[in-house]
Amino acid sequence: MRWLICITALILLAGCATPPRNVDNICEIFREKDGWYKDAQKASERWGSPIPTMMAIMHQESRFRAKAKPPRKYFLWIIPAGRVSDAYGYAQAKDATWDWYKSKSGRRGADRDDFDDAIDFVGWYNNQSARMCKINPADTYHLYLAYHEGHGGFNRRTFRDKAWLKRVAHKVSARSQNYTHQLAACREELERGGWFFGWF
């Protein structure tokens, strides 16, 4: 019986670490991933960042993969030479930025491969961007540019000549708008606990 409990627990944990099956529909994401909606809602209320904005940024950064890492660098195109950065996890937060978040947010035990912590990080970072870069909290396009370039880089307009980055930011903004429309259709269901609990 003990072995059965352990195996069941491992299967459940493995399921938590896999990305959602349909990352293009925020309702299906939250239906599939138990607890993610409440985590996102909590982060949104704490930091004033809309759920669709946070989720669109996370989609772009990791496609909701818990242990996502940047691509490897290669010497002479064949010899592995580390990765392009030390970013990691759902939010692709770098070591130094994650340490800054932990010290300022009060979540000292936060992990980058934990969705609850990662979505809180994205909300916190957007809150910093709104304050330090004078960005509207609902302006996903400029929030993503600040997320990618850092606050100093954004204020120096380092993205100005990066046409590829501006295209990505537009894509993130469009995804946020799609998520907003989708969430409006299922928010009531999510608030009351999902389709299963609606039967009772």
C-alpha positions as CSV (number, residue, x, y, z in Angstrom):
1,M,0.0,0.0,0.0
2,R,2.9,2.4,0.8
3,W,4.4,1.7,-2.6
4,L,1.1,2.5,-4.3
5,I,0.8,5.8,-2.5
6,C,4.4,6.7,-3.5
7,I,3.8,5.8,-7.1
8,T,0.6,7.8,-7.2
9,A,2.2,10.8,-5.7
10,L,5.1,10.6,-8.3
11,I,2.6,10.4,-11.1
12,L,0.7,13.5,-9.8
13,L,3.9,15.5,-9.4
14,A,5.0,14.6,-12.9
15,G,1.7,15.8,-14.2
16,C,2.1,19.1,-12.5
17,A,5.4,19.7,-14.2
18,T,4.2,19.1,-17.7
19,P,3.0,22.1,-19.7
20,P,-0.7,22.5,-20.5
21,R,-2.0,20.7,-23.6
22,N,-3.5,23.9,-25.2
23,V,-1.3,26.9,-24.3
24,D,-3.4,29.1,-26.7
25,N,-6.5,29.0,-24.6
26,I,-6.3,30.5,-21.1
27,C,-9.6,28.8,-20.0
28,E,-8.3,25.4,-21.0
29,I,-5.0,26.1,-19.2
30,F,-6.8,26.9,-16.0
31,R,-9.2,24.0,-16.3
32,E,-6.3,21.6,-16.8
33,K,-4.0,23.0,-14.2
34,D,-5.7,22.8,-10.8
35,G,-4.7,25.8,-8.7
36,W,-3.1,27.9,-11.4
37,Y,-6.1,30.3,-11.7
38,K,-6.1,31.0,-7.9
39,D,-2.3,31.5,-8.1
40,A,-2.6,34.0,-11.0
41,Q,-5.5,35.7,-9.3
42,K,-3.5,36.2,-6.1
43,A,-0.5,37.6,-8.0
44,S,-2.8,39.9,-10.0
45,E,-4.4,41.3,-6.8
46,R,-1.1,41.6,-5.0
47,W,0.8,43.5,-7.8
48,G,-2.0,45.0,-9.9
49,S,-1.0,43.2,-13.1
50,P,-3.8,41.7,-15.2
51,I,-3.9,37.9,-15.4
52,P,-3.9,37.9,-19.3
53,T,-0.8,40.1,-19.3
54,M,1.2,37.9,-16.9
55,M,0.1,34.7,-18.7
56,A,1.0,36.0,-22.1
57,I,4.5,37.0,-20.9
58,M,4.9,33.5,-19.4
59,H,3.7,31.9,-22.6
60,Q,6.4,33.8,-24.6
61,E,9.2,33.0,-22.1
62,S,8.7,29.3,-21.5
63,R,5.4,28.0,-23.1
64,F,4.6,27.1,-19.4
65,R,7.5,24.7,-19.1
66,A,8.6,24.5,-15.5
67,K,12.3,23.8,-16.1
68,A,12.8,25.8,-19.3
69,K,16.3,27.0,-20.1
70,P,17.8,29.2,-22.8
71,P,19.5,27.5,-25.8
72,R,23.1,26.3,-25.5
73,K,26.1,28.1,-26.9
74,Y,28.6,26.2,-29.1
75,F,32.3,26.8,-29.8
76,L,33.1,26.1,-33.4
77,W,29.4,25.1,-33.8
78,I,30.0,21.7,-32.2
79,I,31.5,22.0,-28.7
80,P,29.0,22.9,-26.0
81,A,30.0,26.1,-24.2
82,G,27.2,26.7,-21.7
83,R,23.9,28.5,-22.2
84,V,23.3,32.0,-23.5
85,S,22.1,33.1,-20.1
86,D,21.3,31.8,-16.6
87,A,17.5,32.3,-17.0
88,Y,15.4,29.4,-15.8
89,G,11.9,28.2,-15.2
90,Y,8.4,29.3,-16.1
91,A,9.3,33.0,-16.1
92,Q,12.8,32.7,-17.5
93,A,14.1,34.8,-14.6
94,K,17.9,35.3,-14.4
95,D,19.7,34.5,-11.1
96,A,20.3,38.1,-10.1
97,T,16.8,39.2,-10.9
98,W,15.3,36.3,-9.0
99,D,17.4,37.1,-6.0
100,W,16.3,40.7,-6.2
101,Y,12.7,39.5,-6.3
102,K,13.1,37.2,-3.3
103,S,14.6,39.9,-1.2
104,K,12.0,42.5,-2.1
105,S,8.9,40.5,-2.2
106,G,9.3,38.6,1.0
107,R,9.2,35.2,-0.7
108,R,12.7,34.0,0.2
109,G,11.9,30.3,-0.4
110,A,10.5,30.9,-3.9
111,D,11.5,28.5,-6.8
112,R,11.5,29.4,-10.5
113,D,10.1,26.0,-11.4
114,D,7.0,26.5,-9.1
115,F,4.1,28.2,-11.0
116,D,2.8,30.0,-7.9
117,D,6.2,31.7,-7.4
118,A,6.8,32.3,-11.1
119,I,3.5,34.0,-11.7
120,D,4.0,36.1,-8.6
121,F,7.4,37.1,-10.0
122,V,6.0,38.2,-13.3
123,G,3.4,40.3,-11.5
124,W,6.0,41.8,-9.3
125,Y,8.3,42.6,-12.2
126,N,5.5,44.2,-14.1
127,N,4.7,46.3,-11.0
128,Q,8.4,47.4,-10.9
129,S,8.2,48.3,-14.6
130,A,5.0,50.4,-14.0
131,R,6.8,52.3,-11.3
132,M,10.3,52.6,-12.7
133,C,9.5,53.0,-16.4
134,K,6.1,54.8,-16.1
135,I,4.3,52.0,-18.0
136,N,0.5,51.5,-17.7
137,P,-0.1,48.2,-15.9
138,A,-2.4,47.1,-18.8
139,D,0.2,48.0,-21.5
140,T,1.4,44.5,-22.3
141,Y,3.5,45.6,-25.3
142,H,5.7,48.0,-23.3
143,L,5.7,45.7,-20.2
144,Y,7.2,42.9,-22.3
145,L,9.9,45.2,-23.7
146,A,10.8,46.1,-20.2
147,Y,10.7,42.5,-19.1
148,H,13.1,41.6,-21.9
149,E,15.5,44.6,-21.8
150,G,15.4,45.3,-18.1
151,H,14.3,48.6,-16.6
152,G,17.5,50.4,-17.3
153,G,17.6,49.1,-20.9
154,F,13.9,50.1,-21.4
155,N,14.5,53.6,-20.1
156,R,17.5,53.9,-22.5
157,R,15.3,52.6,-25.3
158,T,17.7,49.7,-26.2
159,F,14.8,48.1,-28.0
160,R,14.5,51.0,-30.5
161,D,16.5,49.3,-33.3
162,K,15.5,45.7,-32.5
163,A,12.7,45.2,-35.0
164,W,12.6,41.4,-34.1
165,L,12.0,42.2,-30.4
166,K,9.2,44.7,-31.2
167,R,7.5,42.0,-33.4
168,V,7.7,39.6,-30.4
169,A,6.3,42.3,-28.1
170,H,3.4,42.8,-30.5
171,K,2.8,39.1,-30.5
172,V,2.7,39.0,-26.7
173,S,0.3,41.9,-26.6
174,A,-2.0,40.2,-29.1
175,R,-1.9,37.0,-27.1
176,S,-2.8,39.0,-24.0
177,Q,-5.9,40.4,-25.8
178,N,-6.9,36.9,-26.8
179,Y,-6.5,35.7,-23.3
180,T,-8.6,38.6,-22.0
181,H,-11.5,37.7,-24.3
182,Q,-11.2,34.0,-23.4
183,L,-11.0,34.6,-19.7
184,A,-14.1,36.8,-19.8
185,A,-16.1,33.8,-21.0
186,C,-14.9,31.4,-18.3
187,R,-14.1,33.6,-15.3
188,E,-17.4,32.9,-13.6
189,E,-16.8,29.1,-14.0
190,L,-13.3,29.4,-12.6
191,E,-14.5,31.6,-9.7
192,R,-16.9,28.9,-8.5
193,G,-14.4,26.1,-8.8
194,G,-14.7,24.8,-12.4
195,W,-17.1,22.6,-14.3
196,F,-16.8,19.7,-12.0
197,F,-18.1,21.6,-9.0
198,G,-20.8,23.2,-11.1
199,W,-22.6,19.8,-11.0
200,F,-23.2,20.0,-7.3
